[in-house]
Amino acid sequence: MTDAENVLPRYLDALEQAGLGDVDVVIRMTGCPNNCARPPTAEIGIYGYGKNDHVVLVGGSREGTRVAQTLYPRVPEEKLVAVLVGLLGAVRERNPEGLPAGEFLHRTDPDRLRAWVGVDGLVV
């Protein structure tokens, strides 16, 4: 179990500070692997795995009609902000069609997304 309710506001503040607060994206996070907050249907979903690791999912739909795919099966808490900044940066800068975030993340090859995120040392 990880702490979602207390850390998500900190992550959102970090996104604001990175200049990405205006990127339109649905992020859902839960602290346990039971998916209580429905992260698998979010455009970016995060759920706890172990004490300080998180699973990061991408490509769900706003309407909840598509399940996201696992982009990173384990992200330590100290690298999660960098992953989120990389993902939202890709949605903003590499989405010439202006697709909704979930659609863009769903259509983009996971290896390409990971390269754009640019966080080294993560299990894929």
Buried (B, 14 or more C-beta within 10 A) or exposed (E): EBEBEEBBEEBBEBBEEBEBEEBEBBBBBBBEBEBEBBBBBBBBBBBBBEEBBBBBBBBBBBEEEBBBBBBBBBBBBEBBBBBBBBBBBBBBEEBEEEBBBBBBBBEBEBEEBBEBBEBEEBEE
